[in-house]
Amino acid sequence: MRRNYQNNSSMAPHVATPQDMAVILQSKCATRLPQIRWNALNPERGIHSIPGVAGICFVPLGSENSTNGRREEQILQASARATRRLVRVGEFFGTGHPTGGDSALGIQIGARGSVVIFAQACFREKRHHFLHLKGAKQLPVAPTNVNKINLVTGPCLFSNRALRFFDESGGLCNILIAQGDPPPRRLTQFQADQEFSLYEFESVLRQTRVIADVVGTLPATASLTITVDIPRVQYYFYLLDAFRNGLVGSGLALEWLHLVDLRHARMTELFRNRLSAGLQGIPSSKVTIRESEALKDLAPYIYDAVARNASLSLEHALAVLTSKDAAWKLLLEFAPPTDLAALGPASYVVEELRSATTLEESGPNLGILVENFSEWKILQQSSRILDQIKKASSSRKSSPSILLGLYPLERLLNVDCSGKWANLYFRDPGRYAVDENGSTVDLFNVVEFLYS
């Protein structure tokens, strides 16, 4: 029997605390449900690993906390620096929020073992998130001197578990992991779960909760636009190379385009509904919500080419995109895409450039990104282009501005069968897990609890 998490008082405290973390432990047996365990992180223990999760440590911040060795000392110092940057963000906003908390999480990333710090950010109404910051060191002015504030956000579609493609031999082909590379054999069919994946649901609730808390810290006089950048046309490209190479028929490709359109519409509706609920109490005149249109004009061209079994041209695609969109023209000037597949990633850069630049001499813009941590390299590319724009600013009217990345950590940590932190997108454990009492738990309810 599936038990509602919120009615299962044996699983967790009635009131969530800033230190509550839920951990999903995946089983080596694919037919068994994963386990869910709760960890109330204890500042009195000093720096310590989260039980059951390799490569993630809890870092209490305080003069009384001692370290054991040079590596722990480096992690403590990095956590203190990250917390000071959070304080700097609150000062920059001019409202004193967010403030730095009393702890951080250090996550080991990559084969070299470098540690990424997520500092505890304290917002109003005692809300807390663990955030990784990008761009905070470059904050130059108070927001009262900023022309506009533009926030960009939005998760991806599906997950590896929610979408399955099959080739002519019956083999499974994961096009999400392949990132648009052609499959080894011709694809003949696909299946997609109707319900949202755990990745989709968790990302929506986490990002909209953080956005609502961030908006609540901005000055009351600030003019804010929120761009919901949930991919649509970007996912068309996952099959276009295979289509061009004769590994996907026109009929199957059109089915894929329709599926992506439907998923995008449902995800956008969920995101907007949750965001609107989170923004209740904030004057509607203060916030404008728009959907990204970076690739919108390209959709009819792709549909037509696939229906006619015709080839697609990068030159024609760029002509379509630059005919109405000055942000695409800006990108082409400094970092032109080299092939069709590059248009998808480039579109995310376009929205970030749009958020942080103005084509008029009306003062700087502030672009705020609230994204999953896996997207931080997009900001890195956008920042490089902004640096180039700044160098060329003497010869143009545009006013290059500020880009700030806020990357909230999941409070539902997904752990693979080797004990390592795993991305919910590529290692989706499914919707249900088993608690310590052997009861089946709906993880959607856990997510609701964590971000309520």
N, C-alpha and C positions, 0 to 999 in steps of 0.2 A: 504494500500500500504506500502511495506517495504522500508523505506528510508535509504540510505547509510549514516552511521554516519558521515563520514568525509565531507559530503556535507551539514550537518545540523549545520550551524554556530551558531544557537541559543542554542545549548546544552552545549558548553564549549568554553574556549578561543582557539584561533587559535594555540597558542604555549603552549605546556604542561610545567608546572613548577614542581619543586621537590615536591611541596605540593599538587599537584592535586591527588585526590582520587575519584574513581567512586564507588558508592554504589548501589548494587542490593537489593531491598526490595521485598522479596517474599510475595505473597498474601496468605491469609488463604483459599481463594477459589482456588482449584486446576486447575480450567478451565480458570482462568484469568492470563494474562501475568504479570510477576513482573515489578516493576517500577525501573527506573535508575535515580539516583540523583548524582550531582557533588558537591564536597566539596573542596574548596580552603582553606586549613588550614591557620589560621591567627596567626602568632607568637606574635602579640601584645595583644592577649587575655589571655596570660598565659596558664597554663595547663587547657585543656578543652576537653570535650567529642566530638567525631565526631557525628554530628547530625544524628539521626536515627539508631545508632549502640550502643547497650549496651555493656559496658565492654571494650571499646577501647578509650584511651585518647591520645591527641596530647600534646607533651611535648616540648615547646621551651626551649632552653638552653641558659642562659645568666644571668649575675649577677643581672640584673634589674628585673628579673622575681620573683615575690613573690609567696608563696604557701599558701594554705588555709588548715591548719591542718597537722597532723603528717603523714598521708598516702600520701598526695601529696608531702611532703618533702622527704619521702622514695623513691617515684617514680622518683623525680628529681635527687636524689643522685644516684639511680641505672642507670638512663639514662646517667649521667655524667661518671660513671664508664664504661658503655658500649662504650661510645664515645672514652674514653681513650684507650680502648682495640683496637678499630679500628685504632687509630693512631699507636698503637704498631704493628699492622699487616703491616701498610705501612712502618714503620721503619724496620721491619723484612724482607720485600720484598726488601728493599734497594733502593726503587724508590720514597718513600714519598707518595705513593698512595696505597690504598685509604686513604683519610683523613676523620676526623670526621666532620659532618655537624653541623648545628645549631639547630637540633631538633631530636626528637625520637618519637616512638609510643609505648605506653604501652598497652598490651592486657591481660585482665583477663582470666586465664586458669583454668578450673576445678572448682569443687564445693567449694574448700577452698578459692578461689578468689586470688590466687597468680598471680602476674603480670609479664609477660615476656616482655622484652625490645627489640625493633627493632630500632637500632640506624641508623641515616641517614649517609650513606657512600657516599663520594664524589670521583668520579673517574675522569679520564681525559675526555676532551671534554665536561665538565660540566654535566656529567651523574651522576645520583643519584639513590640509592636504599636504602630501609630500611632493614637492615640485623640484624639477631640474630646470635651471635658468640658462638661457642663452641671450647674450646681448646686454645684460644688466650693467656690465662695466662701462658701456658706451653711452649711458643715459646722460645727456648734456644739459637739458633744460626742464623747467617745471611744466606740467601739462597745460597750465594757463597760457603758455606761449605756443602751444601746439595748435595748428589749424584744425585738424580733425583727428579723431581716434577711430581706427578701423581694426576690427578684430576678425581674424580668419580662423575657421575651425571646421571639423568634419571628419568622421572615420571612413574607412573603406567599406566595401560590400562583401558579403558572404564570409567564408572561412574555408580552410582546406577540407573540413568535415562536411560543410553545408553544400559543397559543389563538387560534382564528380563527372569527369569526362571519360569516355571509353573509346578505345581504338578498334580497328577492324578485327583484331585478334581477341577482343574481349578484355584486353589489359586496361588498367586504370592509369589515366594520365592527369597529373595535377598541373593545370595551366597556371594556377596562381603562383606556385613555386617556380615554374619555368619563366615567369615574367615576360611572356610574349614570344619566347623562342619557339620555333616550329617543333611539333611533336615528332618522334621517330617514325610513327606510322599514321595512316589516315584516320581521322576521328570520325566516328559514325553516330554517336549519341551522347547526351549528357543528362544528368539528373541534378536537381537542386531542391533542397529542403524548403518547404513553404514557410515554416516559422523562422524567425530571426536566429542567427547563431549566437552563442554566448559572447563571442567577440563583439558582434554588432551591438547587442543590448547593453553590455557592460561599458563599451566605449561611449555610447550615446548618453547613458546616465552619468558617467564620470565627467565627460567633457561639459555637458550642460550644467552640471552642478558647479564645476569650477568657474565656468563663464558667469553664472549668476553671482557667485561670490566676488569675482573680479569686478564686474559691473557695479556691484554695490560699494566698491572701494573707490571708484572714480569720482572726480569732482562733480557736484550737482550741475555745474554749468557746461560740462563736457558734451560735445556732439559725437554720438557713437553710431557707427554702422557695423553690424555683424554679418559677415559673409559666410554662409553655410556652403562649404566646398566639399560636398559628398560626390565622389566620382560617378560619372555616367559614360560619356564618350571615351574617357580614359580606359574603361573596361572593354570597349569595342576592340581596342588594339591588341588585346590578348589573343585574338584569333586571326587578325589580319595578315600576319606573316604566314600562318598556316594556310589561309585562304589563297594568298598569292602564290604559294608553292603547291597548290593542288591537294593539300592535306585536309581541307575542310570544304565541303560542297556549299553552294550558294544557299540552299534551303536551310542547312544546319546553321550556317553563319547568320542568316536572318532571324532564326529562332533565338540565337544567342543575343542579338541586338535587342529583340523584344523583351527577353528575360531581364537583361540589364536595365532597360527602361522601367520595367515594373518594379524591380528591386529598388532602384534609385528613388522612385516616387514614394514607395512605402517607407524607406529609410528617412527620406526628407520629411515626410509627415510626422514620423515618430520623433525625429530630432526637433522639429519646430514646436510640436506639442509640449515636449519636455522642457524646451528652452522657455517657452511662454509661461509655463507653470513656475519655473524658477525665477523668472523676472517679475512676477506679480509684486505689486507695491512700488515698482519703479515706473515713473511717468512714461507713457508710451511715446510722448513727443521727444523724449531723450534718445530713444533707441530706434534705429531702422534696421530691419532684418531683410537681407537679400540673398538670393541663391547665385552661386557662381555661374557665370556665362562664358568662361574662358574658351570653351570648346563647343559651345552650343551651336554656332553657325556651321560647324563642320558636320553635324549629324546628318542633315539631308544629303550631303555629298557622299558620305560613307554608305548610307542606305541605298542610294541610287546605284553606286558602283557595285555593291554586293548583289543587288537584284539583277543587274545586267551582266554579272560575272566579268566586270571590267576591272582594269588595273587602277590603282590609286596613285596620284602624283603628289610628291612633297611640295613642289613648286606651286601647284594649284591650291593645296591645302593652306599654305602660308599666305597666298594671295587672298583667300577667303578670310583668314583670321585677321590679317592686317588691314583689311578694307574698312573696318569699323572700330577697331580696338587699338588705341594708342599704346596700351601696355604691351601688346604683342610687338608693335613697332620698336618699342624700347628694348625688349628682349632681343629682337633680331639684330639690333645695333651692336649689342655687347656679347651675346651668347646664342647665336643662331642654331636651332636644331639641325642635326645632320641627316636624319632619316625620319620616316613616319612614326616609328615606335618611340622616338624621343619627344614627340609632341605631348604625350600623356604626362611624363614627369615635368616637362617645360611648362605645362598649364598651371601646375601648383606654384611654380616660381612666379609666373605671371600674376597670380592673385596676391602673392606676397609683395611683389613690386608695386602692384596697384594700391595695396594697403599703406605702403610707406612712402610713396612719392606723390607729388602733385605736379601737374604740367603747367602750373601758373605760379607767379611770384607772390603767393598769398601766405607764406609761412610753412613751416614743416608739418608733416603728418607723423603720427605715431601708429605703427602697425604692431598689433599684439597677436601672437599665434598661440592658440590653445590646441595642442595636437598630442597624439601619442608619441612617445619618445622615439620610436623607430623612424619618425619623419624629420628628425633634427638635421639631417644632411641637406634637406631642401632649404632650410634657413641658411645653412653654410653657403650654398650656391647663391642664394638671393643676396646675402651680405657681400659676397665678392662683387656681384654686379653693382650693388649700391655704392661700393667703394669706387668702382670705375666711373659711376655717374657723378660722384662727388668731385673726382678729378677733372671731369669734363664740364662741371657746373658753371664755370665762368663763361662758357660759350653757348649756354642754353637757358631757357626761362625756368625750367623745372627746379624744384627745391628739394633736393635729396634729404631724407629724413631718418627716422629711427625705427628699428625692427627689434622687438622683444619677444623671445620665445619662452612660453610657460608649458612645461611638459609634466603633467601629473602622473604619478605612479598609480597603478592599480592597487586597490586594497584587497583584491581577490587575486592572490599570487598563484600562478599556474606552474606546477612543477612536473617535469617529465619523469620517466621511469628511472633515469639515472640520478635524479635528485637535483637537477639544475632548473633554474628559472626559465620558463618557456613562453614564447609569444602565443597569446590566445588565437591569433589569426592563423598561424601555421601549425600549431599543436593544440587544436580545439579539443577539449576533453568531453564535450557534449553538455547537455543541459542538466543532467542529474548526477548526484554523487551520494556516497554513503557516509553517515556520521559515525561517531565512536560507539553509538548504541545499535548500529546496524540498520538504522532507519534511512529510507531514501529521501534525499533532500533536493528540492528544486532550486538550482543555483540562481535562477532569475529572482527568486524571493530573497536570496542572500544578497544579491546586487542591490535590490530595492532597499534592504536593511542598511547596507553600508553607505549608500548615498542619499538616504532619506533626509 
